[in-house]
Amino acid sequence: MTDMDMLERRYRLMGRGAPLFYDTPLHIVRGEGVWLYDADGKAYLDAYNNVPVVGHCHPAVVGALSRQASVLNVHTRYLHDNVLEYTERLTATFDESLDMACFTCTGSEANDLALRIARHRSGGMGIICSDNTYHGNSTAVNELSTMFDGGRPGSRNVRAVPFPDTYRPLDGLQGEALCDAYVARVAREIAAFKEEGIGFAGMLVCPIFANEGLPNVPDGYLRKVAALVREAGGLLIFDEVQAGFGRTGNMWGHQISGVVPDIVTLGKPMGNGHPIGGLVARAELLNGFRDHVMYFNTFGGNPVSCAAGMAVLDVLRDERLLDNARSVGGYVLDGLQRLQSLHEVIGDVRGQGLFFALELVQDRASKKPAGAASKRLVNLMKEQGVLISRVGRHDNVLKIRPPLPFSREHADRLLETLDACLVSLRSAA
Ligand SMILES: Cc1ncc(COP(=O)(O)O)c(C=O)c1O
């Protein structure tokens, strides 16, 4: 069966709306470390996927999964060591105030549960999110998904604020004035919830604003917002579904800001591809919720999922992947800045650990987004055997976010290919 046949079959079985990457979709059959292989045996350097955080099909994770699956897998209404040991090990990676966990299967469910806890506790319904974000696909969480809806939330219980950004700053402001302007927008929406009688439950944001395009956040923004939210009786929820598990060179993305949230939600890399998500919160918050609400998740926290989760923590530690994210991350960032000095189309380069955003613009003075060029570049890179993607309000931000065992040699391959593709993009223009 050719790839075209497969595509037709897929359209027939799954519908044309089921999303696919690339103009010519990729038929991947195998993964190992930072490499993916297509059906013809062609190797692709994976500089995009954060779910296989310790590398595709890492033997330690595969071994842990299969060993536990061959002994027992059940839901969490029985006593089992794995769920206890994993919870202890996971919560130990957070500030000591965040000492209790609840497991789910996806990031969406984790965020959904966080919203329920915040609303239950405050008695209000109002949630603040950013105006270009995605937090998942349940009905409640989808109301916050402003990324696909022109920045507008899907309910009067949700209000969106402009995400903090120094490259395209609000009202052209800078420094502390810029920070305060963004914070004032949060204050305004809290007041609006109160005036409308909706009440304020909390604010849910990614601490590094990954889906917004990894902007450089004005100093002090999260600290000031945390104070405001708490003063107003709300909970601060950080969605670490993308930012967490070492991505930024810190175990958790929020550690960059030094702000400790009330709830942290988790997913994607947590099981290196095995579906496990969850949240970590203060015991007082989770107990306060559970005392009134029976929350049960059939698959969340099962012994196999917890075995996978523990193996991920083992590999992050044993292979010193946070150190690697910092050192190789710095090396890639230098390389990307070098490319910016050679290619006018790169308006801004941003990075945290092994997570990078390149904002492509039609010209640097106007900062007019180069969305079409970004699309061509992502496809060109794939043809050259390097996988990246794009994100941002104008789809003009290249998103580079490889598995963490990414070495300097891999980085050189990424940078050389990007340079060559930028040259051919310019020649074609
Ligand atoms: C920041 C963030 N939160 C939550 C989710 C939802 O996670 P899931 O697809 O596992 O439900 C995503 C998925 O892309 C995400 O990027």
The ligand as a MOL file (V3000), in Angstrom:
LIG
                    3D

  0  0  0     0  0            999 V3000
M  V30 BEGIN CTAB
M  V30 COUNTS 16 16 0 0 0
M  V30 BEGIN ATOM
M  V30 1 C -0.0470 23.1440 27.4000 0
M  V30 2 C -0.9610 21.9950 27.1260 0
M  V30 3 N -1.8380 21.6190 28.0580 0
M  V30 4 C -2.6740 20.5760 27.8870 0
M  V30 5 C -2.6810 19.8690 26.7020 0
M  V30 6 C -3.6420 18.7300 26.5180 0
M  V30 7 O -3.0010 17.5310 26.7250 0
M  V30 8 P -3.6690 16.1720 26.1600 0
M  V30 9 O -3.6290 16.2270 24.6680 0
M  V30 10 O -2.8190 15.0800 26.7650 0
M  V30 11 O -5.0620 16.1110 26.6850 0
M  V30 12 C -1.7770 20.2310 25.6920 0
M  V30 13 C -1.7520 19.4700 24.4200 0
M  V30 14 O -1.2340 19.8730 23.4170 0
M  V30 15 C -0.9070 21.3170 25.9100 0
M  V30 16 O -0.0370 21.7180 24.9730 0
M  V30 END ATOM
M  V30 BEGIN BOND
M  V30 1 1 1 2
M  V30 2 1 2 3
M  V30 3 2 2 15
M  V30 4 2 3 4
M  V30 5 1 4 5
M  V30 6 1 5 6
M  V30 7 2 5 12
M  V30 8 1 6 7
M  V30 9 1 7 8
M  V30 10 2 8 9
M  V30 11 1 8 10
M  V30 12 1 8 11
M  V30 13 1 12 13
M  V30 14 1 12 15
M  V30 15 2 13 14
M  V30 16 1 15 16
M  V30 END BOND
M  V30 END CTAB
M  END
